[in-house]
Amino acid sequence: MNNPLVHKTLVAVIWLASLYLGISKGAWLLAVAIAVLHTVEVFTKGISAGTKAGKSKLYSAVMTLIFGYAWWKFII
């Protein structure tokens, strides 16, 4: 399973499910942890991978925040 679209879709579903569960079940810490993880990932890998692939810094940051490694893994 090396299809970028499948990975992006799975990450988006997991992200949304985590947010829903985190908020609805009172486990907001999970949502915060995911947001922090992706924010750190923007600066450690996302922007550099995106700019090497010819993407703008803003686009790279937004895609990393939404999809995490499932986005930049396939462009490097």
N, C-alpha and C positions, 0 to 999 in steps of 0.2 A: 504494500500500500504506500506508494510513493507519489501520490497525486496531491499537488498543492491545494486544489479546490476542496478535496475531501478533508485535508488537515485543517484548512481554514474554517470549514463548516463545523467540524467537530469542536474546534477551539471555541467558536462563537456559541455553540450550544452549551458547552461546559461552562463558559463564562456567564451566560445568561442564567443557567440553572443554579450556579453558585451564588449569583447575586440574589436570585429569587429565594433560595433556601436560606441564605445568610440574613436577609431582611425579614422574611416571613416567619422564620423559626427563632428569631432573636439571636442568631449566631452571626452578628454583624462583623465579628472579627475575621471571619473567612473572607468576606468581601473586601475588607480593608487589606488583608494579607495579599490577596490577588492583585489589588490595585498597586500596592507598594512593590510587589515583585515585578510587575510589568513596567512600572516607572523606573526602577533600577535598571531593568533590562534595556530600556530606551537608551540610557547613557553608557551602558557597558558594551552593548553589541548592536542594537537596532540602528542607530544613526550611522555608525561606521559601515555596517553592511549595506545599508540603503544608499549611501553616497558612493560607495564603490560600484554599485549596480546602476548608477546614474539617476537615482531618485533624489528628490529634494529632502532636506533635513526635516521639514515639517511633515511631509508625506511619510517619511520613515518613522518619525516619532508617533504619528497617529496610528499607522499600521501595527507598530510594535505594541502600543497600548491596547489595541483591540485584539490582535491575534498572537502576540508574543512570539516565541520561537517559530511557530508554524508559518509565519510570514517570512522572516529573514533566512530561515534555514534553506529555502529553495532558491534564493537569489545569490548566495555566495558560492 
